[in-house]
């Protein structure tokens, strides 16, 4: 038997179960305790992990659609957020960040009706698009939960949690490298030094 990449929710949940010494599952619908816990905890754990950092593989941009209804107060215009959004990171007009506030599934701002608003956001990426470093971190996050709810072993839970935190830190580091390195602007330091 050869090992394969975890590219589905069942694969990832099963590997987390194996980490605590439990039997893997083949479906979230089976009558086992493992399937019951996994089906109830999986999606919230994934969504919480996706919103814990600005993961490059789960970041998207979209033009925000202006709504006809205006906000009740304090803002001029409302725009609809994308349906697949988990968390909004920023809104720009002509590549400049603007001030905004999220209300439910809308974003309010003081832009004009002629402005094109672009939202940068995290979405629920599917498991087959996750890099291996993220899949492994999620497996350990789930194993922490499973160690408490299935194995009922506090020391195992602490081991899984510690390893999960290490893997999550490494995953954030690796993921952050998927953009152009930002250069530190030293011009104001040089100007102040010369004056």
C-alpha positions, -999 to +999 in steps of 0.1 A: +000+000+000+014+034-010+008+067+008-011+094-010-017+131-004-047+139+018-070+158-007-105+153+008-122+159+041-124+122+048-087+118+042-078+146+065-102+135+093-090+099+090-054+109+093-062+129+124-079+099+139-049+077+131-027+102+149-045+095+182-045+057+176-081+055+164-096+038+134-099+058+102-133+065+088-146+061+052-176+083+056-189+110+079-223+092+079-212+060+096-225+051+130-191+051+147-181+076+175-152+087+153-175+096+124-199+114+147-172+135+163-154+141+129-186+152+111-195+176+139-161+192+144-145+191+109-160+221+091-157+246+120-121+235+126-112+241+090-129+275+088-113+286+120-079+275+107-084+292+074-093+325+091-064+323+116-040+337+090-040+353+056-033+321+037-021+329+002-037+297-013-071+307+001-070+345-007-090+360-036-100+393-050-134+403-063-152+434-075-178+442-049-213+448-062-230+481-052-264+477-036-293+500-043-303+504-006-281+529+012-269+523+048-291+538+075-264+560+089-227+570+090-219+556+056-228+566+020-228+533+001-233+496+007-217+468-013-224+431-013-197+408+000-188+377-021-209+346-012-178+325-005-161+349+019-148+338+053-131+371+063-124+404+045-088+417+046-091+450+028-110+471+003-093+492-024-103+518-049-076+523-077-052+502-056-056+525-025-070+511+007-101+528+019-119+528+053-149+504+055-169+485+080-185+451+076-222+447+085-234+411+081-229+402+045-224+438+033-195+463+035-203+500+041-180+528+030-180+565+021-171+558-016-191+571-045-213+553-070-186+557-097-159+540-076-151+503-083-144+486-050-121+456-049-122+433-019-093+411-008-106+381+012-102+346+025-125+320+011-132+283+019-106+266-003-113+230-011-091+203+003-076+193-030-061+228-033-045+228+002-007+227+003+006+198+023+019+220+051-016+233+057-033+198+055-009+185+081-015+215+104-053+209+101-048+172+109-031+180+141-057+206+150-084+179+145-062+153+164-062+177+194-100+177+194-102+139+188-078+132+217-102+149+241-135+137+227-126+102+215-095+091+233-103+111+264-066+114+270-055+148+283-018+142+279-023+131+243-043+162+237-015+184+250+011+166+228-012+170+197-018+207+206+019+214+210+028+197+177-002+214+160+010+248+171+045+241+158+032+229+124+008+259+122+037+283+128+058+266+101+028+266+077+023+304+082+060+309+075+060+289+043+027+304+031+040+340+037+068+334+013+044+332-017+046+369-024+072+394-034+094+402-004+086+436+009+115+460+011+120+482+041+119+519+031+150+535+046+147+569+029+131+587+059+159+573+082+186+586+058+169+620+055+166+623+093+202+613+097+215+639+073+195+667+088 
